[in-house]
Amino acid sequence: MAISDLALIDAWKDVLTLSKLTAGEQVSLLVSDDSNPQLVSTARIAVGQLGGVLTILQLPPLNGDVALSRDKSGYVGHTALRGNRPALEAMKHSDLVIDTMMLLFSPEQEEILKTGARMLLACEPPEVMLRMKPTLDDARRASAGAARLATAKTLTVTSKAGTDFRCAVGQYPVLKQQGFVDVKGGWDHWPSCFVATWPNEGSCEGVIVIDTGDILLPFKRYAREPIRIEIEGGWIRRIVGGFEAEYLRSYMESFNDPDAYAMAHVGWGLHKKAHWTTLGLYDREAGLSMDARSFYGNFLWSSGPNTEAGGTRDTPCHMDIPLRGHSLFLDGEPMTIDGRVIPEDQK
Ligand SMILES: O=c1ccc(O)c[nH]1
């Protein structure tokens, strides 16, 4: 449903203010051919009204001929920034980068963040961004989850459908997503609210069962039957089931890249305005489905790249799989039980 430019300009101003944009700061707005025009035009006005010094970087599209879908998260890491020194330097000299193109999982993103620039990814449909506009309350919940995750040594997950998974954590940083970026060198994504980390290398063991109705991204489909993922030593070894399992296997095989099978981030959703149901109501090409990644109490696990965590696996194949009805424990303490968030400070 359409929203007014005025509403979106106001939302940008709120999110940029939460992101501590101050007058005189250098802001780069990264745009590509499939950036949402209303997002771009309203961001320009909001940055201007807050006194930011704006540079717009328009980069050509890439990967269209190698990706198997139009989803920006369906082929990650290799971006039009590779080899483009002027654009990279502009971003490295910025205080804030607004990314409507999707640099996530690229080595260039890490290079930019190391300079202290803050980065905000923004590429969902405008009305979704408005509905899920970040608040300080989202930040409070995400910070509480992240603080608990930062001291954890083990993460275990179970479900009535048969998930029985464990891993050690602590080797990699915590990923806290709250929808705005208020720290130097920080990265965030409007809209989102969840926490995660990458398991210690080689430590993931067990089974994850994707049940009927669970979501597979970037397929943007609800599974119509269970899929059993068998994990040993940090790697997905077998994907067992019927058609759904065959589809997933076949998609992952098409990348012809062993790193696609590495376990990547694991965590739980903390957004109260994100819905499991919206995926069924939207055209599949409309956005990334941050509702699915963020809905309150999900168990979000993923496969493939870990460059975002400072690792070296930069495979373009990245699955994000948010599951319902799971129980997630840190050192035996429940964060979720059957998909319900338990700690008071994350409510
Ligand atoms: O915002 C995001 C989007 C995808 C992902 O894997 C992590 N965070």
The ligand as an ORCA input file, in Angstrom:
! r2SCAN-3c Opt
* xyz 0 1
  O      19.607     -7.734      7.963
  C      20.037     -8.853      7.667
  C      19.675     -9.482      6.485
  C      20.167    -10.720      6.237
  C      20.988    -11.317      7.143
  O      21.455    -12.558      6.903
  C      21.327    -10.677      8.265
  N      20.870     -9.471      8.533
*
